[in-house]
Amino acid sequence: MRLDKYLKVSRIVKRRTVANEICDAKHASVNGKVARASYDVKVGDIIELTFGASTKKYEVLEVTEYATKASAGQMYREI
């Protein structure tokens, strides 16, 4: 699954266009490397997002095409 879609489906970011803009601005990195929106997310990846002065890290636990509001939180773990 693409990085921008994963961020949207897992509800880390509310909209896919916003997730795409984060990637285009090079504020998203996977496993320590700057990642494009087309990066293929795999289980075990560490996603790091920079929002202004704060940085958040997430570990990918599950990759599914669709997620309900209740199951979206099980797709990742905040580090």
All heavy atoms as a GROMACS GRO file, in nm:
protein
  622
    1MET      N    1   0.085  -0.118   0.000
    1MET     CA    2   0.000   0.000   0.000
    1MET      C    3   0.089   0.124   0.000
    1MET      O    4   0.192   0.126   0.066
    1MET     CB    5  -0.088  -0.002   0.125
    1MET     CG    6  -0.174   0.120   0.140
    1MET     SD    7  -0.270   0.128   0.292
    1MET     CE    8  -0.376  -0.009   0.273
    2ARG      N    9   0.048   0.224  -0.075
    2ARG     CA   10   0.122   0.350  -0.082
    2ARG      C   11   0.125   0.419   0.055
    2ARG      O   12   0.034   0.404   0.136
    2ARG     CB   13   0.056   0.443  -0.182
    2ARG     CG   14   0.069   0.401  -0.325
    2ARG     CD   15  -0.017   0.489  -0.414
    2ARG     NE   16   0.008   0.631  -0.394
    2ARG     CZ   17   0.081   0.706  -0.475
    2ARG    NH1   18   0.135   0.653  -0.582
    2ARG    NH2   19   0.100   0.834  -0.451
    3LEU      N   20   0.230   0.495   0.081
    3LEU     CA   21   0.246   0.564   0.208
    3LEU      C   22   0.133   0.662   0.233
    3LEU      O   23   0.076   0.664   0.343
    3LEU     CB   24   0.382   0.636   0.213
    3LEU     CG   25   0.410   0.718   0.338
    3LEU    CD1   26   0.405   0.632   0.463
    3LEU    CD2   27   0.545   0.785   0.327
    4ASP      N   28   0.096   0.742   0.133
    4ASP     CA   29  -0.009   0.840   0.154
    4ASP      C   30  -0.143   0.773   0.185
    4ASP      O   31  -0.217   0.818   0.272
    4ASP     CB   32  -0.021   0.938   0.036
    4ASP     CG   33  -0.048   0.870  -0.097
    4ASP    OD1   34  -0.031   0.747  -0.107
    4ASP    OD2   35  -0.086   0.940  -0.192
    5LYS      N   36  -0.171   0.662   0.119
    5LYS     CA   37  -0.296   0.590   0.146
    5LYS      C   38  -0.293   0.526   0.285
    5LYS      O   39  -0.393   0.527   0.356
    5LYS     CB   40  -0.321   0.484   0.038
    5LYS     CG   41  -0.455   0.416   0.055
    5LYS     CD   42  -0.486   0.324  -0.061
    5LYS     CE   43  -0.624   0.262  -0.041
    5LYS     NZ   44  -0.658   0.171  -0.149
    6TYR      N   45  -0.178   0.472   0.325
    6TYR     CA   46  -0.166   0.412   0.458
    6TYR      C   47  -0.192   0.515   0.568
    6TYR      O   48  -0.263   0.488   0.664
    6TYR     CB   49  -0.028   0.348   0.477
    6TYR     CG   50  -0.013   0.286   0.613
    6TYR    CD1   51  -0.061   0.158   0.638
    6TYR    CD2   52   0.046   0.354   0.719
    6TYR    CE1   53  -0.052   0.100   0.763
    6TYR    CE2   54   0.056   0.298   0.844
    6TYR     CZ   55   0.008   0.171   0.865
    6TYR     OH   56   0.016   0.116   0.991
    7LEU      N   57  -0.135   0.634   0.551
    7LEU     CA   58  -0.156   0.739   0.651
    7LEU      C   59  -0.303   0.776   0.662
    7LEU      O   60  -0.353   0.804   0.771
    7LEU     CB   61  -0.071   0.862   0.616
    7LEU     CG   62   0.080   0.844   0.626
    7LEU    CD1   63   0.150   0.968   0.572
    7LEU    CD2   64   0.123   0.816   0.768
    8LYS      N   65  -0.375   0.774   0.550
    8LYS     CA   66  -0.518   0.806   0.550
    8LYS      C   67  -0.600   0.692   0.610
    8LYS      O   68  -0.683   0.714   0.697
    8LYS     CB   69  -0.559   0.835   0.405
    8LYS     CG   70  -0.704   0.840   0.365
    8LYS     CD   71  -0.799   0.906   0.452
    8LYS     CE   72  -0.937   0.918   0.395
    8LYS     NZ   73  -1.035   0.847   0.472
    9VAL      N   74  -0.576   0.568   0.566
    9VAL     CA   75  -0.655   0.453   0.612
    9VAL      C   76  -0.634   0.430   0.762
    9VAL      O   77  -0.728   0.400   0.834
    9VAL     CB   78  -0.619   0.326   0.531
    9VAL    CG1   79  -0.681   0.202   0.592
    9VAL    CG2   80  -0.665   0.342   0.387
   10SER      N   81  -0.511   0.447   0.810
   10SER     CA   82  -0.483   0.427   0.952
   10SER      C   83  -0.526   0.546   1.037
   10SER      O   84  -0.517   0.542   1.159
   10SER     CB   85  -0.334   0.401   0.973
   10SER     OG   86  -0.259   0.516   0.935
   11ARG      N   87  -0.570   0.651   0.971
   11ARG     CA   88  -0.619   0.773   1.035
   11ARG      C   89  -0.514   0.848   1.115
   11ARG      O   90  -0.544   0.917   1.212
   11ARG     CB   91  -0.742   0.742   1.121
   11ARG     CG   92  -0.851   0.685   1.032
   11ARG     CD   93  -0.977   0.660   1.100
   11ARG     NE   94  -1.064   0.594   1.000
   11ARG     CZ   95  -1.193   0.588   1.009
   11ARG    NH1   96  -1.254   0.639   1.111
   11ARG    NH2   97  -1.262   0.529   0.918
   12ILE      N   98  -0.389   0.834   1.073
   12ILE     CA   99  -0.283   0.917   1.129
   12ILE      C  100  -0.300   1.058   1.075
   12ILE      O  101  -0.282   1.157   1.146
   12ILE     CB  102  -0.144   0.859   1.093
   12ILE    CG1  103  -0.125   0.724   1.162
   12ILE    CG2  104  -0.033   0.956   1.131
   12ILE    CD1  105   0.000   0.649   1.120
   13VAL      N  106  -0.339   1.068   0.947
   13VAL     CA  107  -0.367   1.195   0.880
   13VAL      C  108  -0.511   1.187   0.829
   13VAL      O  109  -0.554   1.084   0.780
   13VAL     CB  110  -0.269   1.218   0.763
   13VAL    CG1  111  -0.302   1.346   0.689
   13VAL    CG2  112  -0.126   1.222   0.813
   14LYS      N  113  -0.586   1.297   0.841
   14LYS     CA  114  -0.728   1.294   0.809
   14LYS      C  115  -0.759   1.280   0.660
   14LYS      O  116  -0.856   1.217   0.622
   14LYS     CB  117  -0.798   1.419   0.863
   14LYS     CG  118  -0.806   1.419   1.012
   14LYS     CD  119  -0.892   1.531   1.061
   14LYS     CE  120  -0.891   1.536   1.212
   14LYS     NZ  121  -1.018   1.510   1.270
   15ARG      N  122  -0.677   1.342   0.575
   15ARG     CA  123  -0.706   1.340   0.431
   15ARG      C  124  -0.585   1.292   0.352
   15ARG      O  125  -0.471   1.322   0.388
   15ARG     CB  126  -0.744   1.481   0.384
   15ARG     CG  127  -0.876   1.525   0.439
   15ARG     CD  128  -0.917   1.660   0.383
   15ARG     NE  129  -1.043   1.701   0.437
   15ARG     CZ  130  -1.056   1.766   0.553
   15ARG    NH1  131  -0.951   1.795   0.624
   15ARG    NH2  132  -1.175   1.800   0.596
   16ARG      N  133  -0.612   1.222   0.243
   16ARG     CA  134  -0.503   1.168   0.162
   16ARG      C  135  -0.426   1.280   0.093
   16ARG      O  136  -0.304   1.270   0.076
   16ARG     CB  137  -0.559   1.071   0.058
   16ARG     CG  138  -0.451   0.997  -0.016
   16ARG     CD  139  -0.506   0.881  -0.092
   16ARG     NE  140  -0.401   0.817  -0.171
   16ARG     CZ  141  -0.421   0.713  -0.248
   16ARG    NH1  142  -0.541   0.661  -0.257
   16ARG    NH2  143  -0.322   0.660  -0.315
   17THR      N  144  -0.494   1.388   0.056
   17THR     CA  145  -0.422   1.499  -0.008
   17THR      C  146  -0.324   1.563   0.090
   17THR      O  147  -0.215   1.604   0.050
   17THR     CB  148  -0.520   1.606  -0.061
   17THR    OG1  149  -0.607   1.646   0.044
   17THR    CG2  150  -0.602   1.552  -0.176
   18VAL      N  151  -0.363   1.572   0.216
   18VAL     CA  152  -0.273   1.626   0.319
   18VAL      C  153  -0.154   1.532   0.336
   18VAL      O  154  -0.040   1.578   0.349
   18VAL     CB  155  -0.348   1.647   0.452
   18VAL    CG1  156  -0.253   1.690   0.562
   18VAL    CG2  157  -0.459   1.750   0.435
   19ALA      N  158  -0.178   1.402   0.338
   19ALA     CA  159  -0.071   1.304   0.349
   19ALA      C  160   0.025   1.316   0.230
   19ALA      O  161   0.147   1.308   0.246
   19ALA     CB  162  -0.129   1.163   0.356
   20ASN      N  163  -0.031   1.339   0.111
   20ASN     CA  164   0.050   1.356  -0.008
   20ASN      C  165   0.136   1.481   0.002
   20ASN      O  166   0.253   1.481  -0.035
   20ASN     CB  167  -0.041   1.363  -0.131
   20ASN     CG  168   0.023   1.307  -0.253
   20ASN    OD1  169   0.143   1.314  -0.269
   20ASN    ND2  170  -0.058   1.251  -0.341
   21GLU      N  171   0.080   1.589   0.055
   21GLU     CA  172   0.154   1.714   0.072
   21GLU      C  173   0.267   1.699   0.174
   21GLU      O  174   0.374   1.756   0.157
   21GLU     CB  175   0.060   1.827   0.115
   21GLU     CG  176  -0.034   1.870   0.005
   21GLU     CD  177  -0.144   1.965   0.053
   21GLU    OE1  178  -0.145   2.000   0.173
   21GLU    OE2  179  -0.229   2.001  -0.030
   22ILE      N  180   0.243   1.621   0.280
   22ILE     CA  181   0.346   1.594   0.380
   22ILE      C  182   0.464   1.524   0.314
   22ILE      O  183   0.580   1.558   0.339
   22ILE     CB  184   0.289   1.512   0.497
   22ILE    CG1  185   0.194   1.596   0.581
   22ILE    CG2  186   0.400   1.456   0.585
   22ILE    CD1  187   0.114   1.518   0.683
   23CYS      N  188   0.434   1.426   0.231
   23CYS     CA  189   0.541   1.352   0.161
   23CYS      C  190   0.613   1.441   0.061
   23CYS      O  191   0.736   1.435   0.051
   23CYS     CB  192   0.481   1.230   0.091
   23CYS     SG  193   0.414   1.108   0.203
   24ASP      N  194   0.540   1.523  -0.013
   24ASP     CA  195   0.601   1.612  -0.112
   24ASP      C  196   0.694   1.714  -0.046
   24ASP      O  197   0.795   1.754  -0.104
   24ASP     CB  198   0.495   1.685  -0.194
   24ASP     CG  199   0.423   1.593  -0.291
   24ASP    OD1  200   0.474   1.481  -0.317
   24ASP    OD2  201   0.315   1.632  -0.340
   25ALA      N  202   0.659   1.757   0.076
   25ALA     CA  203   0.740   1.856   0.148
   25ALA      C  204   0.857   1.790   0.222
   25ALA      O  205   0.929   1.857   0.296
   25ALA     CB  206   0.652   1.932   0.247
   26LYS      N  207   0.873   1.658   0.204
   26LYS     CA  208   0.982   1.581   0.266
   26LYS      C  209   0.975   1.584   0.418
   26LYS      O  210   1.077   1.587   0.487
   26LYS     CB  211   1.117   1.628   0.215
   26LYS     CG  212   1.130   1.609   0.066
   26LYS     CD  213   1.267   1.646   0.016
   26LYS     CE  214   1.271   1.622  -0.135
   26LYS     NZ  215   1.396   1.660  -0.194
   27HIS      N  216   0.852   1.582   0.473
   27HIS     CA  217   0.832   1.575   0.617
   27HIS      C  218   0.801   1.433   0.663
   27HIS      O  219   0.767   1.412   0.778
   27HIS     CB  220   0.719   1.669   0.660
   27HIS     CG  221   0.752   1.813   0.642
   27HIS    ND1  222   0.858   1.875   0.705
   27HIS    CD2  223   0.694   1.910   0.566
   27HIS    CE1  224   0.863   2.002   0.670
   27HIS    NE2  225   0.765   2.026   0.584
   28ALA      N  226   0.809   1.337   0.572
   28ALA     CA  227   0.783   1.197   0.605
   28ALA      C  228   0.906   1.114   0.572
   28ALA      O  229   0.964   1.129   0.466
   28ALA     CB  230   0.663   1.145   0.526
   29SER      N  231   0.945   1.028   0.667
   29SER     CA  232   1.056   0.938   0.640
   29SER      C  233   1.018   0.799   0.689
   29SER      O  234   0.942   0.783   0.784
   29SER     CB  235   1.184   0.986   0.709
   29SER     OG  236   1.168   0.989   0.848
   30VAL      N  237   1.072   0.699   0.621
   30VAL     CA  238   1.047   0.560   0.656
   30VAL      C  239   1.182   0.493   0.676
   30VAL      O  240   1.269   0.499   0.589
   30VAL     CB  241   0.966   0.487   0.547
   30VAL    CG1  242   0.943   0.342   0.584
   30VAL    CG2  243   0.834   0.557   0.523
   31ASN      N  244   1.200   0.434   0.794
   31ASN     CA  245   1.325   0.367   0.829
   31ASN      C  246   1.446   0.460   0.813
   31ASN      O  247   1.552   0.419   0.767
   31ASN     CB  248   1.343   0.240   0.746
   31ASN     CG  249   1.232   0.141   0.771
   31ASN    OD1  250   1.178   0.132   0.880
   31ASN    ND2  251   1.197   0.065   0.669
   32GLY      N  252   1.428   0.587   0.848
   32GLY     CA  253   1.538   0.682   0.847
   32GLY      C  254   1.566   0.749   0.714
   32GLY      O  255   1.656   0.832   0.704
   33LYS      N  256   1.490   0.716   0.608
   33LYS     CA  257   1.512   0.776   0.477
   33LYS      C  258   1.387   0.854   0.436
   33LYS      O  259   1.275   0.807   0.460
   33LYS     CB  260   1.539   0.669   0.372
   33LYS     CG  261   1.665   0.590   0.398
   33LYS     CD  262   1.684   0.485   0.293
   33LYS     CE  263   1.806   0.400   0.323
   33LYS     NZ  264   1.820   0.289   0.229
   34VAL      N  265   1.405   0.970   0.374
   34VAL     CA  266   1.292   1.049   0.327
   34VAL      C  267   1.215   0.966   0.225
   34VAL      O  268   1.273   0.906   0.135
   34VAL     CB  269   1.340   1.182   0.264
   34VAL    CG1  270   1.224   1.257   0.203
   34VAL    CG2  271   1.409   1.267   0.368
   35ALA      N  272   1.082   0.960   0.243
   35ALA     CA  273   1.000   0.874   0.158
   35ALA      C  274   0.902   0.956   0.076
   35ALA      O  275   0.850   1.058   0.122
   35ALA     CB  276   0.923   0.775   0.244
   36ARG      N  277   0.879   0.910  -0.046
   36ARG     CA  278   0.779   0.971  -0.132
   36ARG      C  279   0.643   0.909  -0.103
   36ARG      O  280   0.633   0.806  -0.037
   36ARG     CB  281   0.818   0.948  -0.277
   36ARG     CG  282   0.951   1.012  -0.312
   36ARG     CD  283   0.993   0.983  -0.451
   36ARG     NE  284   0.893   1.039  -0.544
   36ARG     CZ  285   0.898   1.024  -0.674
   36ARG    NH1  286   0.995   0.955  -0.729
   36ARG    NH2  287   0.806   1.076  -0.751
   37ALA      N  288   0.538   0.972  -0.152
   37ALA     CA  289   0.402   0.922  -0.129
   37ALA      C  290   0.381   0.785  -0.190
   37ALA      O  291   0.299   0.707  -0.144
   37ALA     CB  292   0.301   1.020  -0.186
   38SER      N  293   0.459   0.750  -0.289
   38SER     CA  294   0.442   0.621  -0.358
   38SER      C  295   0.519   0.508  -0.290
   38SER      O  296   0.515   0.395  -0.338
   38SER     CB  297   0.488   0.634  -0.503
   38SER     OG  298   0.625   0.669  -0.507
   39TYR      N  299   0.586   0.534  -0.179
   39TYR     CA  300   0.661   0.430  -0.109
   39TYR      C  301   0.567   0.316  -0.068
   39TYR      O  302   0.456   0.341  -0.020
   39TYR     CB  303   0.729   0.488   0.015
   39TYR     CG  304   0.800   0.385   0.098
   39TYR    CD1  305   0.928   0.342   0.066
   39TYR    CD2  306   0.738   0.328   0.208
   39TYR    CE1  307   0.993   0.246   0.141
   39TYR    CE2  308   0.802   0.231   0.284
   39TYR     CZ  309   0.930   0.191   0.249
   39TYR     OH  310   0.994   0.095   0.323
   40ASP      N  311   0.609   0.192  -0.085
   40ASP     CA  312   0.528   0.075  -0.054
   40ASP      C  313   0.549   0.038   0.094
   40ASP      O  314   0.656  -0.012   0.131
   40ASP     CB  315   0.568  -0.041  -0.145
   40ASP     CG  316   0.473  -0.159  -0.131
   40ASP    OD1  317   0.354  -0.136  -0.102
   40ASP    OD2  318   0.519  -0.273  -0.150
   41VAL      N  319   0.449   0.063   0.176
   41VAL     CA  320   0.457   0.038   0.321
   41VAL      C  321   0.448  -0.111   0.349
   41VAL      O  322   0.366  -0.181   0.293
   41VAL     CB  323   0.343   0.113   0.395
   41VAL    CG1  324   0.344   0.081   0.542
   41VAL    CG2  325   0.356   0.262   0.373
   42LYS      N  326   0.537  -0.159   0.438
   42LYS     CA  327   0.539  -0.299   0.478
   42LYS      C  328   0.532  -0.308   0.630
   42LYS      O  329   0.566  -0.213   0.701
   42LYS     CB  330   0.668  -0.366   0.429
   42LYS     CG  331   0.684  -0.369   0.277
   42LYS     CD  332   0.820  -0.415   0.234
   42LYS     CE  333   0.930  -0.314   0.247
   42LYS     NZ  334   0.915  -0.187   0.182
   43VAL      N  335   0.488  -0.422   0.680
   43VAL     CA  336   0.483  -0.446   0.825
   43VAL      C  337   0.625  -0.437   0.880
   43VAL      O  338   0.719  -0.491   0.822
   43VAL     CB  339   0.421  -0.584   0.856
   43VAL    CG1  340   0.429  -0.615   1.003
   43VAL    CG2  341   0.277  -0.588   0.807
   44GLY      N  342   0.640  -0.365   0.991
   44GLY     CA  343   0.770  -0.349   1.054
   44GLY      C  344   0.838  -0.217   1.020
   44GLY      O  345   0.937  -0.181   1.085
   45ASP      N  346   0.788  -0.144   0.922
   45ASP     CA  347   0.845  -0.014   0.887
   45ASP      C  348   0.824   0.085   1.001
   45ASP      O  349   0.724   0.079   1.072
   45ASP     CB  350   0.780   0.043   0.760
   45ASP     CG  351   0.831  -0.023   0.633
   45ASP    OD1  352   0.935  -0.091   0.638
   45ASP    OD2  353   0.766  -0.004   0.528
   46ILE      N  354   0.919   0.176   1.016
   46ILE     CA  355   0.907   0.285   1.113
   46ILE      C  356   0.884   0.414   1.034
   46ILE      O  357   0.970   0.457   0.958
   46ILE     CB  358   1.035   0.299   1.199
   46ILE    CG1  359   1.069   0.168   1.270
   46ILE    CG2  360   1.021   0.414   1.298
   46ILE    CD1  361   0.968   0.124   1.373
   47ILE      N  362   0.766   0.473   1.052
   47ILE     CA  363   0.730   0.596   0.982
   47ILE      C  364   0.751   0.713   1.077
   47ILE      O  365   0.704   0.709   1.191
   47ILE     CB  366   0.583   0.593   0.936
   47ILE    CG1  367   0.561   0.476   0.840
   47ILE    CG2  368   0.544   0.725   0.871
   47ILE    CD1  369   0.415   0.453   0.805
   48GLU      N  370   0.822   0.815   1.031
   48GLU     CA  371   0.848   0.934   1.112
   48GLU      C  372   0.790   1.055   1.040
   48GLU      O  373   0.824   1.082   0.925
   48GLU     CB  374   0.998   0.951   1.132
   48GLU     CG  375   1.035   1.056   1.230
   48GLU     CD  376   1.184   1.055   1.262
   48GLU    OE1  377   1.251   0.952   1.241
   48GLU    OE2  378   1.233   1.160   1.306
   49LEU      N  379   0.700   1.126   1.107
   49LEU     CA  380   0.635   1.245   1.049
   49LEU      C  381   0.674   1.368   1.129
   49LEU      O  382   0.672   1.366   1.252
   49LEU     CB  383   0.483   1.229   1.050
   49LEU     CG  384   0.426   1.110   0.974
   49LEU    CD1  385   0.276   1.104   0.993
   49LEU    CD2  386   0.460   1.119   0.827
   50THR      N  387   0.705   1.476   1.059
   50THR     CA  388   0.740   1.602   1.123
   50THR      C  389   0.628   1.701   1.101
   50THR      O  390   0.594   1.732   0.987
   50THR     CB  391   0.872   1.657   1.065
   50THR    OG1  392   0.972   1.557   1.078
   50THR    CG2  393   0.915   1.782   1.138
   51PHE      N  394   0.569   1.748   1.211
   51PHE     CA  395   0.463   1.850   1.208
   51PHE      C  396   0.517   1.972   1.278
   51PHE      O  397   0.518   1.977   1.401
   51PHE     CB  398   0.337   1.802   1.280
   51PHE     CG  399   0.276   1.678   1.222
   51PHE    CD1  400   0.289   1.556   1.285
   51PHE    CD2  401   0.204   1.683   1.104
   51PHE    CE1  402   0.232   1.441   1.233
   51PHE    CE2  403   0.146   1.569   1.051
   51PHE     CZ  404   0.160   1.448   1.115
   52GLY      N  405   0.567   2.070   1.204
   52GLY     CA  406   0.623   2.189   1.265
   52GLY      C  407   0.745   2.153   1.348
   52GLY      O  408   0.843   2.101   1.297
   53ALA      N  409   0.737   2.178   1.479
   53ALA     CA  410   0.851   2.149   1.567
   53ALA      C  411   0.845   2.009   1.626
   53ALA      O  412   0.943   1.962   1.683
   53ALA     CB  413   0.855   2.252   1.679
   54SER      N  414   0.731   1.943   1.616
   54SER     CA  415   0.718   1.810   1.677
   54SER      C  416   0.738   1.699   1.574
   54SER      O  417   0.709   1.716   1.456
   54SER     CB  418   0.581   1.795   1.743
   54SER     OG  419   0.480   1.794   1.645
   55THR      N  420   0.789   1.588   1.622
   55THR     CA  421   0.812   1.471   1.538
   55THR      C  422   0.745   1.351   1.604
   55THR      O  423   0.758   1.330   1.723
   55THR     CB  424   0.962   1.443   1.523
   55THR    OG1  425   1.023   1.558   1.466
   55THR    CG2  426   0.988   1.325   1.433
   56LYS      N  427   0.671   1.275   1.525
   56LYS     CA  428   0.604   1.154   1.575
   56LYS      C  429   0.654   1.034   1.499
   56LYS      O  430   0.676   1.040   1.378
   56LYS     CB  431   0.453   1.167   1.557
   56LYS     CG  432   0.395   1.287   1.628
   56LYS     CD  433   0.278   1.248   1.707
   56LYS     CE  434   0.225   1.373   1.777
   56LYS     NZ  435   0.143   1.341   1.887
   57LYS      N  436   0.672   0.922   1.571
   57LYS     CA  437   0.717   0.797   1.510
   57LYS      C  438   0.610   0.691   1.528
   57LYS      O  439   0.549   0.681   1.636
   57LYS     CB  440   0.846   0.748   1.576
   57LYS     CG  441   0.969   0.818   1.533
   57LYS     CD  442   1.090   0.747   1.591
   57LYS     CE  443   1.218   0.806   1.539
   57LYS     NZ  444   1.334   0.734   1.589
   58TYR      N  445   0.589   0.612   1.424
   58TYR     CA  446   0.491   0.505   1.425
   58TYR      C  447   0.553   0.378   1.369
   58TYR      O  448   0.626   0.384   1.270
   58TYR     CB  449   0.369   0.542   1.339
   58TYR     CG  450   0.303   0.672   1.378
   58TYR    CD1  451   0.337   0.790   1.313
   58TYR    CD2  452   0.208   0.677   1.478
   58TYR    CE1  453   0.277   0.910   1.348
   58TYR    CE2  454   0.147   0.797   1.513
   58TYR     CZ  455   0.182   0.912   1.448
   58TYR     OH  456   0.123   1.030   1.483
   59GLU      N  457   0.522   0.265   1.430
   59GLU     CA  458   0.564   0.136   1.378
   59GLU      C  459   0.444   0.071   1.311
   59GLU      O  460   0.337   0.063   1.369
   59GLU     CB  461   0.615   0.046   1.489
   59GLU     CG  462   0.658  -0.090   1.439
   59GLU     CD  463   0.703  -0.184   1.549
   59GLU    OE1  464   0.702  -0.143   1.666
   59GLU    OE2  465   0.737  -0.298   1.517
   60VAL      N  466   0.462   0.024   1.188
   60VAL     CA  467   0.354  -0.039   1.113
   60VAL      C  468   0.335  -0.181   1.165
   60VAL      O  469   0.428  -0.262   1.162
   60VAL     CB  470   0.386  -0.040   0.962
   60VAL    CG1  471   0.277  -0.111   0.885
   60VAL    CG2  472   0.406   0.100   0.910
   61LEU      N  473   0.214  -0.210   1.215
   61LEU     CA  474   0.184  -0.343   1.266
   61LEU      C  475   0.100  -0.424   1.168
   61LEU      O  476   0.106  -0.547   1.168
   61LEU     CB  477   0.108  -0.333   1.399
   61LEU     CG  478   0.178  -0.260   1.512
   61LEU    CD1  479   0.087  -0.250   1.634
   61LEU    CD2  480   0.308  -0.329   1.548
   62GLU      N  481   0.022  -0.355   1.086
   62GLU     CA  482  -0.071  -0.422   0.994
   62GLU      C  483  -0.096  -0.332   0.874
   62GLU      O  484  -0.100  -0.210   0.888
   62GLU     CB  485  -0.201  -0.448   1.070
   62GLU     CG  486  -0.304  -0.526   0.998
   62GLU     CD  487  -0.431  -0.545   1.084
   62GLU    OE1  488  -0.424  -0.529   1.206
   62GLU    OE2  489  -0.533  -0.574   1.023
   63VAL      N  490  -0.111  -0.393   0.758
   63VAL     CA  491  -0.143  -0.318   0.636
   63VAL      C  492  -0.270  -0.378   0.576
   63VAL      O  493  -0.271  -0.492   0.533
   63VAL     CB  494  -0.028  -0.326   0.533
   63VAL    CG1  495  -0.066  -0.251   0.407
   63VAL    CG2  496   0.100  -0.271   0.592
   64THR      N  497  -0.379  -0.302   0.582
   64THR     CA  498  -0.506  -0.345   0.524
   64THR      C  499  -0.562  -0.232   0.438
   64THR      O  500  -0.540  -0.115   0.467
   64THR     CB  501  -0.610  -0.382   0.632
   64THR    OG1  502  -0.629  -0.269   0.718
   64THR    CG2  503  -0.564  -0.500   0.715
   65GLU      N  504  -0.636  -0.270   0.335
   65GLU     CA  505  -0.692  -0.171   0.242
   65GLU      C  506  -0.799  -0.084   0.306
   65GLU      O  507  -0.812   0.032   0.275
   65GLU     CB  508  -0.749  -0.241   0.119
   65GLU     CG  509  -0.644  -0.303   0.029
   65GLU     CD  510  -0.558  -0.198  -0.040
   65GLU    OE1  511  -0.611  -0.095  -0.083
   65GLU    OE2  512  -0.437  -0.223  -0.052
   66TYR      N  513  -0.878  -0.144   0.394
   66TYR     CA  514  -0.988  -0.072   0.458
   66TYR      C  515  -0.982  -0.094   0.608
   66TYR      O  516  -0.948  -0.202   0.653
   66TYR     CB  517  -1.123  -0.121   0.404
   66TYR     CG  518  -1.133  -0.114   0.254
   66TYR    CD1  519  -1.116  -0.227   0.176
   66TYR    CD2  520  -1.155   0.007   0.191
   66TYR    CE1  521  -1.123  -0.221   0.038
   66TYR    CE2  522  -1.162   0.014   0.053
   66TYR     CZ  523  -1.146  -0.099  -0.022
   66TYR     OH  524  -1.152  -0.092  -0.159
   67ALA      N  525  -1.018   0.008   0.682
   67ALA     CA  526  -1.019  -0.004   0.828
   67ALA      C  527  -1.134   0.080   0.884
   67ALA      O  528  -1.159   0.190   0.838
   67ALA     CB  529  -0.887   0.044   0.887
   68THR      N  530  -1.201   0.024   0.982
   68THR     CA  531  -1.305   0.099   1.051
   68THR      C  532  -1.238   0.190   1.153
   68THR      O  533  -1.118   0.177   1.180
   68THR     CB  534  -1.402   0.005   1.122
   68THR    OG1  535  -1.330  -0.070   1.221
   68THR    CG2  536  -1.469  -0.090   1.025
   69LYS      N  537  -1.314   0.276   1.211
   69LYS     CA  538  -1.260   0.369   1.310
   69LYS      C  539  -1.201   0.292   1.428
   69LYS      O  540  -1.097   0.328   1.481
   69LYS     CB  541  -1.370   0.463   1.358
   69LYS     CG  542  -1.322   0.575   1.445
   69LYS     CD  543  -1.433   0.672   1.477
   69LYS     CE  544  -1.382   0.789   1.555
   69LYS     NZ  545  -1.486   0.886   1.585
   70ALA      N  546  -1.266   0.182   1.466
   70ALA     CA  547  -1.219   0.102   1.580
   70ALA      C  548  -1.091   0.025   1.547
   70ALA      O  549  -1.003   0.013   1.632
   70ALA     CB  550  -1.328   0.005   1.623
   71SER      N  551  -1.080  -0.025   1.424
   71SER     CA  552  -0.964  -0.108   1.391
   71SER      C  553  -0.845  -0.028   1.336
   71SER      O  554  -0.736  -0.082   1.322
   71SER     CB  555  -1.003  -0.215   1.290
   71SER     OG  556  -1.038  -0.156   1.167
   72ALA      N  557  -0.864   0.100   1.309
   72ALA     CA  558  -0.755   0.182   1.254
   72ALA      C  559  -0.640   0.195   1.352
   72ALA      O  560  -0.524   0.198   1.312
   72ALA     CB  561  -0.808   0.320   1.215
   73GLY      N  562  -0.669   0.201   1.479
   73GLY     CA  563  -0.564   0.214   1.580
   73GLY      C  564  -0.478   0.090   1.595
   73GLY      O  565  -0.369   0.096   1.651
   74GLN      N  566  -0.524  -0.023   1.545
   74GLN     CA  567  -0.448  -0.148   1.554
   74GLN      C  568  -0.350  -0.163   1.439
   74GLN      O  569  -0.272  -0.257   1.437
   74GLN     CB  570  -0.544  -0.267   1.556
   74GLN     CG  571  -0.636  -0.266   1.675
   74GLN     CD  572  -0.744  -0.373   1.666
   74GLN    OE1  573  -0.757  -0.438   1.564
   74GLN    NE2  574  -0.822  -0.387   1.772
   75MET      N  575  -0.352  -0.071   1.344
   75MET     CA  576  -0.264  -0.080   1.228
   75MET      C  577  -0.124  -0.029   1.258
   75MET      O  578  -0.029  -0.058   1.186
   75MET     CB  579  -0.322   0.001   1.111
   75MET     CG  580  -0.447  -0.058   1.053
   75MET     SD  581  -0.513   0.040   0.918
   75MET     CE  582  -0.388   0.014   0.793
   76TYR      N  583  -0.108   0.048   1.367
   76TYR     CA  584   0.022   0.105   1.400
   76TYR      C  585   0.038   0.118   1.551
   76TYR      O  586  -0.059   0.105   1.627
   76TYR     CB  587   0.038   0.243   1.336
   76TYR     CG  588  -0.061   0.346   1.387
   76TYR    CD1  589  -0.030   0.427   1.495
   76TYR    CD2  590  -0.185   0.362   1.328
   76TYR    CE1  591  -0.121   0.521   1.542
   76TYR    CE2  592  -0.277   0.455   1.373
   76TYR     CZ  593  -0.244   0.534   1.481
   76TYR     OH  594  -0.334   0.625   1.527
   77ARG      N  595   0.163   0.141   1.592
   77ARG     CA  596   0.194   0.164   1.732
   77ARG      C  597   0.279   0.289   1.738
   77ARG      O  598   0.379   0.300   1.664
   77ARG     CB  599   0.270   0.045   1.790
   77ARG     CG  600   0.313   0.062   1.933
   77ARG     CD  601   0.376  -0.066   1.987
   77ARG     NE  602   0.491  -0.106   1.910
   77ARG     CZ  603   0.618  -0.094   1.951
   77ARG    NH1  604   0.644  -0.040   2.068
   77ARG    NH2  605   0.717  -0.135   1.873
   78GLU      N  606   0.242   0.384   1.823
   78GLU     CA  607   0.320   0.507   1.835
   78GLU      C  608   0.442   0.479   1.923
   78GLU      O  609   0.432   0.417   2.027
   78GLU     CB  610   0.235   0.618   1.896
   78GLU     CG  611   0.300   0.752   1.886
   78GLU     CD  612   0.206   0.867   1.918
   78GLU    OE1  613   0.084   0.846   1.920
   78GLU    OE2  614   0.256   0.976   1.940
   79ILE      N  615   0.556   0.525   1.875
   79ILE     CA  616   0.682   0.502   1.948
   79ILE      C  617   0.719   0.628   2.024
   79ILE      O  618   0.711   0.736   1.974
   79ILE     CB  619   0.795   0.463   1.850
   79ILE    CG1  620   0.755   0.338   1.777
   79ILE    CG2  621   0.925   0.443   1.923
   79ILE    CD1  622   0.851   0.296   1.668
   0.00000   0.00000   0.00000
